[in-house]
Amino acid sequence: MDGAEAPITNGTNLVEVRNLVKHFPITRGIVFQKQIGAVKAVDDITFEVKRGETLGIVGETGCGKSTTARLLVRLLDPTAGTILFDGQDIAAAKKDDLKALHREVQMIFQDPYSSLNPRKTVGSIIADPFVIHGLLKDSGERRKRVQELMDRVGLNPEHYNRFPHEFSGGQRQRIGVARAIALEPKLLVADEPVSALDVSIQAQVLNLLRGLQREMGLTLIFIAHDLSVVRHMCDRVAVMYLGKIVEIAPSDDLYGFPRHPYTGALLSAVPVASATGGRRERQLLTGDVPSPANPPQACRFHTRCFKAQELCSQEEPLLEPKGTRNLAACHFPLSEAEARLRLPAALSGANGSTNERGSRTIVDQSSSSSST
């Protein structure tokens, strides 16, 4: 992918999420089951995604990122809340409505091994969306279209009849991308699409997604735990902790001046190679992540927060502006001095351009993409 300009949004929202909740019941008994609790995987989150932008969602394992992704594409039914897609509430959509929705909303899954049917050829896998929606009924026309998609994502069209086990991990993820863009959706939800891949292959897949977004005008929700990748990929970033969004801000603002102590802790842990060196304070979080079945009262992060005071255990903080473009749910946000102590200079952009995401690719691709 050549150097790309940053995605241009038209200022209107494609997705609006309001007070979204997903609780998984905990039951006891075999024949007569009784609910004795619930895992609060996603608990009252609100955000929006503008047309053409990339929203990143980050956080520790178990914070609710993947559950949020599956709710957005309606692979899971929400417990409560509203999901507006292109002005239509899809939270309570039924089977026929969901089929129409999935022509416009698609997902790339984390594991390129388990997300593909091992008994079907690659051509059949990529053609599935056309079969399901009754499109391109002529087999020759469908085969031609599938081979065009394979070429578009960097696969050899001649490998149409191969099975998934004959491909590498990077190639399998490209198969998943081809299947996801087959119907030319408006929204693409990528659930940690590169976490199972080698670093060099990660860069090629990320550049592929950036190129497709630019060419197709896609809106992208990018879920990851690698904050340095999110820094390059996303226009805005939402940070989740234990089912809640604790901070959301434009990428440059979040990485330049995080306000929530949890965001500061995440950024302080990012390994960054910098020729200029520089010292930073590593913020170590104490204790284990609380159980989502029994989260702490009020602020869920207060049991691990170095700035916690009595108010934090009594009153839940609202997600609100903190004097910058950052919205943070914190009674005692980080000061600029505290944030600077935790930021790696190379990641915060202190040594580079502020619009780095749009001005260059993640890494130069010196090898053929079809060999990944």
GUROVEX-537310 format. One record per atom (N, C-alpha, C, O): x, y, z. Coordinates in steps of 0.001 Angstrom, whole numbers, plus 500000, padded with zeros to 6 digits. Layout:
XYZ
...
***
This chain:
500837498809500000
500000500000500000
500870501238500000
501778501339500826
500636502165499124
501377503410499077
500924504310500207
499918504038500862
501674505394500438
501273506341501473
499874506839501223
499559507279500118
499021506777502241
497609507106502086
497260508331502899
497844508592503950
496299509075502394
495774510201503155
494863509678504239
494297508593504107
494714510436505309
493824510042506394
492400509975505887
492013510776505037
491580509002506409
490200508891505972
489435510188506190
489616510875507195
488588510504505241
487791511727505331
486370511358505754
485713510557505089
485900511929506839
484537511679507285
483652512850506876
484124513968506670
482347512563506764
481430513636506393
480700514209507602
479760514990507461
481151513805508810
480598514390510020
479327513744510528
478854514095511609
478753512800509772
477541512134510219
477889510768510802
478875510144510412
477068510319511734
477325509049512407
476735507882511618
475576507926511205
477529506855511415
477020505614510834
476510504696511934
475510504000511759
477205504698513068
476836503843514202
476679504713515442
477522505562515730
475592504491516170
475380505157517453
474965504109518467
473930503460518315
475769503948519491
475502502978520552
475109503746521803
475816504661522226
473988503376522389
473483504073523574
473158503066524674
472298502201524508
473868503193525811
473593502396527019
473531500900526725
472618500207527176
474504500413525971
474521499009525555
474958498112526713
475941498389527399
474204497033526910
474452496105528019
474402494680527487
473524494335526696
475353493851527926
475295492421527667
475743491672528917
476914491709529293
474786490988529558
475067490175530731
474842488710530374
473817488358529791
475800487861530725
475658486424530527
475247485797531851
475960485936532844
474102485105531884
473615484562533165
474510483457533713
475064482659532957
474644483421535036
475309482331535754
474207481512536411
473439482028537223
474138480255536061
473038479413536562
473568478283537434
474744477926537382
472662477735538237
472976476580539093
471869475545538917
470692475883538796
472274474277538907
471302473204538741
471439472548537384
472019473129536467
470910471345537248
470991470589536002
469636470548535310
469499471004534175
468638470002535993
467298469932535403
466573471258535579
466091471851534614
466504471710536818
465864472987537107
466955474020537386
467509474086538483
467243474817536368
468316475790536492
467798477104537072
466717477581536727
468594477657537948
468241478920538586
469389479904538388
470550479573538629
469056481107537950
470088482118537771
470511482670539117
469686483127539908
471824482619539366
472346483091540650
473245484314540497
473778484838541474
473400484756539255
474239485922539016
474380486171537535
473675485568536726
475284487051537180
475509487366535767
476925487895535576
477456488620536417
477521487515534453
478802488079534046
478508489354533263
477900489302532194
478932490479533784
478633491774533169
479717492105532140
480597492930532385
479631491443530989
480673491567529968
480719492971529377
481796493540529195
479555493523529082
479424494902528602
478343495550529451
477227495038529540
478671496673530075
477756497222531072
477566498727530881
478278499544531464
476582499064530046
476175500462529865
477270501292529193
477856502178529815
477543500997527915
478524501785527163
477813502595526078
476799502167525527
478360503763525788
477789504677524804
478920505263523958
479907505762524498
478777505204522649
479747505822521746
479139505911520360
478068505357520114
479807506599519457
479349506695518071
480553506583517142
481692506826517540
480273506211515901
481323506077514883
480867506845513652
479789506585513117
481679507780513206
481339508574512025
481644507798510753
482486506901510741
480953508156509695
481177507502508398
482618507733507940
483107508862507940
483274506670507559
484618506761507008
485740506795508016
486906506783507620
485441506838509314
486520506907510300
486870505511510811
486157504538510564
487977505447511524
488405504215512183
488390504447513690
489109505302514208
487562503674514384
487497503737515842
488211502526516407
487870501392516073
489197502752517257
489887501661517922
489277501395519287
488880502324519989
489204500119519662
488758499723521002
489867498885521612
490240497845521069
490400499345522759
491527498663523391
491202498367524845
490267498923525420
492001497474525425
491827497117526819
492398495741527090
492782495025526165
492452495371528372
492976494069528756
492065492948528292
490901493177527964
492596491738528267
491793490555527972
490658490453528985
490872490565530192
489445490237528472
488285490106529346
487563491402529642
486639491422530455
487974492504528988
487347493796529287
486031493998528536
485287494930528842
485731493134527554
484469493252526819
484610493699525387
483602493986524741
485837493771524856
486050494249523488
485367493348522462
484599493822521625
485652492046522531
485089491110521537
483584490979521678
482877490826520682
483089491037522908
481631490990523105
480975492199522460
479916492078521843
481598493367522599
481084494569521942
481048494386520431
480071494761519782
482101493816519873
482152493580518427
481012492675517974
480361492949516966
480777491620518703
479718490679518320
478324491266518500
477388490890517794
478192492179519438
476915492881519589
476666493811518408
475537493929517932
477721494471517935
477558495428516844
477135494756515540
476397495341514747
477602493527515320
477199492813514101
476035491857514377
475628491089513506
475516491918515590
474363491138516024
474589489624515941
473683488867515593
475801489206516266
476049487788516494
475614487419517909
475427486244518227
475456488436518753
474901488279520092
473727489233520247
473710490314519657
472755488829521037
471615489694521342
471926490530522577
472317489973523602
471766491835522513
472043492665523691
471015492443524794
469852492142524526
471458492595526024
470549492517527166
469696493776527251
468515493717527596
470299494900526938
469582496182526946
470383497167526113
471541496921525775
469748498286525787
470437499341525063
470004499451523612
469180498674523129
470573500423522935
470221500741521549
471470500733520680
472519501252521059
471326500122519489
472390500163518484
471769500716517206
471001500026516535
472099501952516874
471598502562515652
472640502408514551
473774502867514684
472236501749513455
473105501630512295
472422502314511125
471347501905510687
473061503359510628
472498504139509523
471077504612509855
470202504651508990
470870504968511121
469583505499511561
468559504466511983
467493504829512481
468854503175511796
467912502119512142
468382501391513394
469564501070513527
467442501127514322
467781500409515544
467867498911515237
466868498279514894
469067498359515364
469259496942515045
469350496085516299
469550494875516197
469209496682517477
469362495937518718
468315494830518856
468586493781519440
467130495068518319
466053494082518426
465681493486517072
464593492930516920
466573493597516088
466283493098514739
466089491585514744
466777490860515462
465136491119513925
464845489693513817
465587489086512631
466387489756511978
465314487808512359
466100487031511408
466175487663510024
467270487811509481
465043488038509440
465056488607508089
465784489947508057
466519490240507115
465575490754509092
466253492050509158
467756491873509330
468543492650508789
468158490842510089
469579490595510302
470256490164509011
471408490520508763
469555489407508195
470136488987506915
470429490203506044
471481490277505408
469510491144506015
469741492378505262
470864493199505893
471669493804505184
470917493218507225
471961493964507927
473346493448507564
474280494231507391
473479492124507449
474795491538507219
475306491760505802
476431491369505490
474518492369504950
475044492825503660
475827494118503834
476644494472502984
475578494823504930
476212496120505148
477165496146506332
477928497097506496
477124495101507161
478004495012508327
478681493650508309
478004492622508320
479999493632508282
480739492376508262
481842492408509311
482214493466509817
482356491220509625
483336491098510703
484515490252510253
484347489256509549
485709490659510667
486918489866510505
487270489312511875
487394490066512840
487432487997511964
487620487356513258
489098487256513628
489982487346512777
489334487069514920
490687487068515450
491504485878514966
492661486037514579
490917484698514983
491666483475514685
491479483079513230
490388482645512859
492508483212512386
492351482862510973
492287481357510737
492054480918509611
492490480564511785
492430479112511655
491016478596511889
490486477840511074
490400479003513004
489085478479513349
487939479204512646
486806478722512663
488214480351512032
487135481117511398
486831480642509976
485890481133509351
487617479691509457
487387479154508116
487006477689508200
487576476940508993
486043477278507387
485599475891507372
486663475028506695
486937475225505511
487276474070507417
488366473281506831
487916472329505729
488748471803504989
486612472104505612
486100471164504615
485718471839503302
485336471170502342
485823473158503263
485435473881502055
486660474518501407
487612474896502090
486623474629500100
487719475289499395
487639476797499624
486607477335500025
488751477449499358
488803478899499535
487785479588498631
487130480544499046
487649479103497392
486679479694496479
485268479605497028
484488480551496916
484941478455497627
483602478269498199
483393479158499421
482305479701499615
484433479311500248
484327480148501452
484060481598501087
483180482237501663
484822482117500127
484656483522499737
483334483730499001
482766484821499041
482845482690498331
481583482793497588
480355482682498478
479250482999498039
480524482237499726
479376482029500625
478454483242500738
477237483065500691
478975484473500887
478061485622500984
477148485769499772
475987486151499918
477658485470498572
476826485557497368
475745484481497378
474614484730496962
476095483282497853
475130482185497919
474040482504498931
472854482333498646
474433482964500103
473475483243501183
472481484322500779
471299484236501111
472955485332500066
472098486459499702
471532486353498285
470911487294497792
471745485216497635
471148484988496314
471695485871495222
470958486275494323
472984486179495286
473612487035494291
474536486213493388
475021485151493777
474772486727492173
475682486075491226
475383484582491101
476223483737491412
474171484274490641
473742482876490579
474456482079489499
474534480854489587
474976482751488488
475747482058487455
477107481659488032
477842482512488531
477443480375487966
478658479869488603
479918480483488006
480875480759488729
479927480698486701
481094481295486056
481310482725486502
482437483140486768
480222483477486584
480307484869487034
480751484943488490
481538485807488875
480224484014489291
480594484001490706
482075483659490870
482770484283491672
482556482681490120
483967482306490209
484866483484489814
485894483730490444
484469484197488775
485259485346488330
485322486404489418
486379486980489674
484187486657490058
484141487667491115
485003487252492309
485712488083492878
484947485977492691
485735485480493810
487227485611493514
488001486000494388
487629485293492299
489041485405491933
489492486868491921
490642487170492240
488588487768491552
488913489195491631
489134489619493081
490036490404493373
488310489098493984
488465489414495407
489775488850495940
490462489511496719
490129487635495526
491388487037495957
492571487891495515
493505488119496284
492525488352494291
493601489197493787
493644490529494535
494718491077494780
492488491034494890
492395492332495560
493048492311496936
493607493314497379
492977491157497616
493554491065498964
494955490444498951
495515490156500009
495518490237497761
496887489751497684
497044488256497642
498123487747497947
495982487514497266
496059486065497113
496161485707495638
495744486478494774
496715484543495357
496829484066493984
495483483506493534
495024482522494114
494827484088492526
493523483585492070
493561482125491622
492526481459491593
494736481631491275
494848480242490843
494668479261491998
494501478062491774
494701479759493221
494533478907494399
493067478772494805
492766478432495949
492182479032493893
490730479012494118
490268477696494740
489394477699495607
490848476563494307
490373475237494739
491178474658495891
491004473487496229
492040475434496495
492794474941497636
491957475028498915
490973475764498992
492387474246499919
491701474240501209
492475475104502203
493667475343502011
491811475576503267
492464476485504210
493773475964504795
494692476749505027
493880474641505042
495095474119505671
496317474248504758
497447474067505212
496105474555503488
497220474713502548
497777476143502536
498681476451501759
497243477004503388
497678478397503419
498342478723504748
498113478048505752
499165479763504745
499785480255505983
498774481090506771
497671481367506299
499179481486507989
498271482275508817
497910483601508186
496751484016508221
498908484279507600
498625485559506948
497704485410505757
496831486249505536
497890484349504987
497026484114503838
495601483790504276
494637484214503639
495474483037505366
494125482714505872
493394483970506329
492188484106506127
494135484885506947
493471486114507355
493052486928506139
492022487601506178
493824486880505065
493427487550503824
492166486912503240
491331487602502654
492032485614503397
490805484940502956
489614485488503733
488554485752503165
489806485655505049
488742486219505873
488391487640505464
487220488019505478
489398488431505100
489158489797504637
488379489776503325
487435490546503152
488772488894502396
488075488804501107
486611488444501310
485733489013500661
486344487502502209
484960487119502488
484185488299503088
483013488506502771
484851489071503959
484175490177504634
483818491313503683
482795491971503873
484636491555502667
484380492693501762
483622492283500510
483366493118499643
483253490987500402
482620490488499176
481367491274498807
481143491564497632
480551491621499797
479287492313499539
479430493831499626
478436494557499616
480673494302499710
480967495739499803
480175496404500935
479342497276500692
480448495982502170
479703496526503316
480076497968503607
481073498487503105
479248498604504431
479549499959504887
480440499951506122
481281500832506304
480243498936506973
480961498856508241
481714497536508327
481161496472508051
482974497618508711
483800496436508903
484296496435510348
484945497381510792
483983495364511074
484419495223512458
485557494203512479
485348493032512164
486750494643512847
487928493780512865
488288493469514313
488757494341515045
488066492221514720
488295491807516098
489705491219516233
489913490033515978
490650492038516626
492050491644516766
492527490843515550
492952489698515703
492465491419514355
492720490660513137
494173490261512926
494456489424512068
495110490840513691
496526490530513458
497215489957514689
498429489752514668
496473489694515762
497119489259517006
497735487871516890
498652487546517644
497249487038515956
497770485679515803
498846485587514730
499270484486514379
499299486732514200
500227486735513072
501599487243513485
501737487959514477
502625486858512703
503969487383512908
503969488898512674
503104489431511980
504955489578513265
504985491037513203
505040491550511766
504312492480511418
505893490958510925
506019491432509544
504731491210508761
504365492016507906
504045490103509064
502780489815508383
501680490728508912
500779491118508171
501759491065510197
500794492012510762
500783493304509961
499720493814509608
501961493826509676
502062495097508961
501411495014507595
500743495958507174
501592493898506890
501009493755505565
499488493698505622
498812494285504777
498944492992506616
497488492914506753
496914494270507152
495850494655506666
497600494996508025
497139496326508429
497137497293507250
496196498068507075
498188497243506448
498242498094505263
497148497722504269
496587498592503602
496846496431504171
495748495985503308
494425496596503768
493647497088502951
494171496564505082
492925497122505608
492847498626505358
491785499144505011
493975499330505535
493980500764505274
493687501058503810
492945501987503490
494278500257502922
494037500467501500
492600500200501112
492014500957500338
492020499125501645
490629498802501344
489687499877501887
488695500223501246
490002500396503061
489167501452503637
489146502678502741
488098503286502524
490306503031502226
490401504201501363
489668503967500039
488949504844499561
489851502785499450
489253502494498145
487739502343498221
487025502796497325
487242501708499285
485823501364499385
485026502334500246
483802502225500329
485707503286500891
485000504198501779
484449503515503014
483385503889503507
485166502512503523
484695501733504661
484768502526505961
485637503379506142
483850502229506847
483960502642508239
484498501436508996
483998500324508827
485511501645509827
486216500522510449
486207500646511964
486545501694512514
485818499565512632
485976499450514080
487076498429514306
486920497252513981
488180498883514861
489389498070514967
489645497743516432
489910498636517236
489567496471516773
489745496026518155
491126495388518297
491497494528517498
491876495800519296
493233495278519466
493689495499520892
493087496265521644
494770494811521253
495413495070522534
496796495667522347
497451496035523323
497249495767521098
498554496363520791
498362497860520555
497889498276519497
498732498657521547
498466500089521494
499287500803520426
498848501826519901
500461500289520097
501259500931519059
500623500748517691
500725501634516843
499962499606517458
499239499380516199
498035500306516117
497779500919515080
497299500402517218
496117501261517248
496504502721517002
495756503461516364
497654503131517499
498136504504517306
498229504857515826
497919505982515434
498650503909515010
498825504151513583
497531503972512797
497343504601511756
496638503116513291
495468502731512499
494256503625512699
493467503809511772
494095504182513886
492780504695514279
492737506216514394
493714506862514773
491567506764514053
491313508195514200
490914508534515630
491330509556516174
490108507669516232
489728507826517643
489913506485518337
489894505433517699
490091506537519657
490339505325520432
489454505332521677
489368506331522390
488796504191521924
488023503998523153
488746502959524008
489116501893523517
488944503271525277
489619502363526208
488570501728527106
487783502427527743
488562500385527154
487585499666527973
488261499008529173
489397498539529099
487530498992530267
487988498290531465
486790497661532145
485875498363532577
486790496347532243
485771495604532975
484348495953532516
483459496182533336
484151495990531198
482829496204530640
482422497647530450
481328497916529955
483277498584530831
482974500010530729
483972500713529811
485132500309529723
483524501757529134
484457502651528449
484918503688529458
484111504447529996
486233503718529714
486759504640530722
487352505893530096
487499506913530770
487697505825528802
488208507016528117
488014506846526620
488172505748526086
487673507929525951
487552507936524501
488019509302523999
487635510337524543
488851509292522954
489435510547522490
490024510348521105
490285509216520699
490242511463520358
491024511356519122
492386510741519431
492950510963520503
492902509973518487
494122509203518728
495280510065519216
495950509714520187
495520511197518543
496650512042518925
496496512582520343
497479512708521072
495264512900520734
495024513423522076
495217512339523132
495793512591524191
494733511135522839
494840510045523812
496295509671524046
496712509465525185
497072509581522961
498461509181523091
499356510334523521
500451510114524037
498898511552523312
499689512702523720
499436513131525151
500341513631525818
498190512937525639
497845513375526989
496677512532527504
495546513016527540
496930511272527907
495854510442528467
495384511017529790
496192511515530573
494085510953530047
493550511517531287
493213510446532312
493329510697533511
492800509267531879
492419508232532842
493662507474533319
494509507122532498
493792507217534616
494964506483535115
495151505113534459
496284504663534289
494064504452534093
494188503144533442
494821503285532058
495663502475531672
494415504313531316
495028504563530010
496516504858530172
497340504376529395
496852505646531179
498258505932531438
499051504679531752
500197504545531323
498446503749532506
499119502498532839
499339501642531591
500395501032531426
498337501602530721
498488500837529479
499614501404528621
500444500657528103
499640502725528472
500651503348527626
502046503203528223
503024503093527484
502150503203529545
503464503070530175
504053501684529963
505260501490530107
503193500709529618
503656499334529438
504035499015527993
504534497925527714
503802499956527070
504080499689525654
505580499700525413
506239500699525704
506143498599524883
507573498612524541
507800499370523243
507220499019522215
508625500393523272
508894501205522086
510400501371521935
511084501789522870
510917501040520742
512333501259520450
512511502681519944
511934503055518923
513293503465520641
513493504861520264
514978505185520260
515675504946521247
515459505730519147
516875506074519034
517266507192519981
518436507332520340
516274507997520390
516567509140521255
516606508757522725
517002509552523578
516185507516523014
516197507076524404
515127507771525213
513972507833524792
515495508300526377
514520508974527225
514012508052528312
513912506840528122
513689508644529463
513212507854530590
511717508058530766
511180509120530453
511064507042531264
509650507144531600
509373506268532809
510110505323533092
508320506588533503
507966505864534713
506984504748534375
505918505006533817
507329503546534700
506452502413534457
505443502313535597
505822502149536757
504150502413535260
503108502322536274
502628500885536371
501970500387535458
502947500225537453
502551498837537649
501204498790538356
501031499392539416
500260498079537771
498948497936538391
499009496856539457
499534495767539224
498479497160540609
498485496194541708
497237495333541664
496184495770541201
497364494105542149
496213493214542237
495796492648540895
496325493019539847
494824491732540954
494296491103539751
493085491874539242
492483492665539968
492739491627537971
491527492226537409
490320491631538134
490191490407538180
489439492442538697
488262491908539393
487377491083538471
487444491218537250
486565490245539049
485665489409538265
484534490247537676
483932491050538389
484231490075536378
483094490797535796
481757490326536352
480732490967536124
481758489216537076
480530488759537732
480271489522539034
479145489554539532
481329490135539579
481192490901540812
482141492095540781
483089492160541564
481885493045539871
482794494185539725
482732495112540931
481723495138541636
483798495875541180
483798496831542296
482691497874542139
482287498204541024
482219498375543247
481203499422543241
481815500737542768
483024500951542856
480936501617542260
481333502958541801
482364502824540681
482093502160539680
483535503437540827
484563503323539793
485155501921539827
485659501484540862
485096501219538708
485550499832538685
487064499707538749
487586498628539026
487767500792538497
489221500738538495
489820501148539834
491037501077540005
489000501571540781
489559502179541987
490367501191542829
491233501612543595
490104499896542705
490842498906543503
492285498745543031
493098498148543737
492618499270541844
493978499133541291
494601500489540960
495682500543540373
493943501568541324
494349502904540883
495204503593541942
494854503603543122
496325504170541514
497227504851542454
496669506202542895
497151506780543869
495648506714542181
495068508008542545
493738507868543272
493083508872543553
493329506645543580
492005506413544157
491863507082545523
492776507051546349
490686507692545741
490324508256547024
488960507720547427
488352506942546693
488483508133548584
487241507580549113
486067507784548167
485193506923548065
486041508928547470
484952509217546540
484851508156545439
483753507854544971
485975507596545029
486002506636543921
485245505358544243
484738504699543335
485161505000545508
484434503792545909
482980504076546274
482230503166546624
482591505346546187
481235505722546581
480383506216545421
479167506029545420
481015506849544431
480262507470543342
480892507117541997
482089507317541793
480082506594541089
480605506217539778
480867507462538938
479972508292538779
482073507608538399
482376508791537584
481712508712536220
481557507629535655
481323509862535699
480691509936534385
481754510095533307
482828510644533554
481444509612532118
482329509798530972
482084511201530443
481081511444529771
482988512127530738
482766513530530428
484081514216530074
485152513696530385
484009515400529417
485242516108529027
486093516461530241
485585516773531318
487405516399530028
488346516715531106
489271517875530730
490466517855531025
488697518881530075
489477520046529708
490203519909528391
490817520867527920
490145518735527787
490730518485526474
489651517826525627
488482517816526012
490034517271524470
489054516539523659
488828515127524175
488053514370523590
489495514765525263
489321513456525877
488061513429526736
487808514355527506
487277512369526599
486211512079527550
486729510973528454
487139509919527968
486715511194529742
487236510198530679
486286510039531855
485684511007532320
486160508801532329
485320508505533488
486231508412534707
486607507318535128
486582509567535270
487519509589536391
487297510841537238
487171511946536711
487252510651538551
487114511789539458
488423512581539586
488409513789539825
489562511876539421
490869512508539620
491772512157538428
492680511336538554
491516512787537267
492274512447536059
493752512805536181
494151513591537040
494551512208535302
495983512482535286
496242513938534929
495574514507534065
497205514525535591
497679515846535199
498639515680534027
499057514565533714
498985516789533381
499898516703532245
501260516169532678
501885515401531947
501714516563533840
503013516090534334
502968514588534592
503909513871534250
501873514104535198
501751512669535471
501681511868534180
502249510780534086
500981512407533181
500874511707531904
502228511623531217
502584510576530677
502993512724531231
504287512756530558
505266511754531157
506093511189530442
505177511532532462
506062510575533113
505864509159532585
506789508347532612
504645508863532100
504305507503531702
504393507266530205
504357506119529759
504508508333529422
504431508183527972
505787507894527356
506755508609527615
505865506830526526
507062506674525699
507051507736524611
506054507884523904
508137508474524466
508175509612523555
507853509225522125
507160509963521424
508349508069521680
508113507656520293
506642507374520037
506145507608518936
505930506863521070
504524506539520887
503649507773520950
502650507853520235
503999508743521789
503163509932521961
503284510901520810
502521511863520723
504256510653519905
504397511537518752
505319512706519006
505368513645518212
506064512658520124
506947513774520443
508058513940519425
508597515033519249
508398512834518747
509482512895517775
508992512747516348
509787512504515441
507681512892516137
507170512680514797
505988513560514506
505588514391515322
505430513364513319
504297514164512865
503030513768513587
502860512607513961
502135514727513787
500891514445514485
499905513686513633
498992513063514175
500050513712512319
499124512957511470
499827511774510828
499638511471509650
500649511111511645
501487510018511177
500667508877510588
501116508211509655
499449508641511131
498640507507510666
498297507641509203
498296506655508465
498000508879508772
497559509034507404
498674509282506416
498445509197505209
499881509589506886
500931510011505976
501850508889505538
502647509068504618
501753507725506187
502618506635505771
501997505301506131
501051505230506915
502535504258505554
502067502919505863
502694502460507167
503599503110507691
502213501340507690
502754500838508951
504215500440508782
505039500720509653
504535499801507687
505903499403507404
506008499152505913
505022498765505286
507173499360505333
507347499095503924
507216497607503639
507718496775504395
506541497276502545
506376495892502166
507413495555501104
507277495945499945
508432494838501502
509491494505500566
509275493175499863
509945492863498879
508330492393500382
508062491089499785
506681491071499184
505843491916499501
506446490116498324
505136489974497692
504087489603498708
504300488703499521
502943490290498676
501877490024499645
501311488638499478
500808488070500447
501370488081498314
500777486755498096
501601485648498733
501176484493498759
502780485993499247
503641484977499851
503456484889501349
504095484067502005
502572485743501913
502408485747503369
501537484616503822
501292484466505019
***
